[in-house]
Amino acid sequence: MIRRSAVAVAIAIASCAVLLISGTASAQRASIAVGAAVPVGDFTNAAGTGYDIQLQARTEPMIGPLSLRLDVGFDGFSGKGTVSKLTVSAQSISIMGDFSPMFYWVAGPGFYQMPGRQYLGAQVALGMNIPVFRWEGFLEVSGVRFFSPRPITSYVPVRFGIRL
């Protein structure tokens, strides 16, 4: 428990440092995204389809052509059996790269919390930039997996967002 809390604090400090560094260089981009979240694997025994809300902050390229992205999200799932609903709050810091001006990828570690439980995990995502009126929008498919002993907890959020 103490080790997981220390990792969560380390991720939070690193995320704040990235935002401060990128904020001083005026190189930060924020976005908001919403969508659906579908449980996968053993997680389908306890949860049904739900929703996904995510706030993101992205730097301009810092590591060669790669950017850093901080995600703070909330997922809600309908429950099955004796469980009425499940919620997941997520914080992650990822590396982000472009395949082309239209397509991008994201991968990185995160800290995920469910009521009474905390997990380290990882996310990977593939996204597509799309114009939405005068804003830059995106469509993203992500995979989230918790590093835990059985049962295996993973889910797939599909989200649409706008870069502010």
Secondary structure as the mmCIF struct_conf table of DSSP 4:
data_model
#
loop_
_struct_conf.conf_type_id
_struct_conf.id
_struct_conf.beg_label_comp_id
_struct_conf.beg_label_asym_id
_struct_conf.beg_label_seq_id
_struct_conf.end_label_comp_id
_struct_conf.end_label_asym_id
_struct_conf.end_label_seq_id
HELX_RH_AL_P HELX_RH_AL_P1 ILE A 2 THR A 24
TURN_TY1_P TURN_TY1_P1 ALA A 25 SER A 26
STRN STRN1 GLN A 28 VAL A 40
HELX_RH_3T_P HELX_RH_3T_P1 GLY A 41 ASN A 45
TURN_TY1_P TURN_TY1_P2 ALA A 46 ALA A 46
STRN STRN2 ALA A 47 THR A 59
BEND BEND1 GLU A 60 GLU A 60
HELX_LH_PP_P HELX_LH_PP_P1 PRO A 61 PRO A 61
STRN STRN3 ILE A 63 ILE A 63
TURN_TY1_P TURN_TY1_P3 GLY A 64 PRO A 65
STRN STRN4 LEU A 66 LEU A 66
STRN STRN5 SER A 67 GLY A 79
TURN_TY1_P TURN_TY1_P4 GLY A 81 THR A 82
STRN STRN6 LYS A 85 ASP A 98
BEND BEND2 PHE A 99 MET A 102
STRN STRN7 PHE A 103 MET A 114
TURN_TY1_P TURN_TY1_P5 PRO A 115 GLY A 116
STRN STRN8 ARG A 117 VAL A 132
TURN_TY1_P TURN_TY1_P6 PHE A 133 ARG A 134
STRN STRN9 TRP A 135 PHE A 147
BEND BEND3 PRO A 149 PRO A 151
HELX_LH_PP_P HELX_LH_PP_P2 ILE A 152 ILE A 152
STRN STRN10 SER A 154 ARG A 163
#
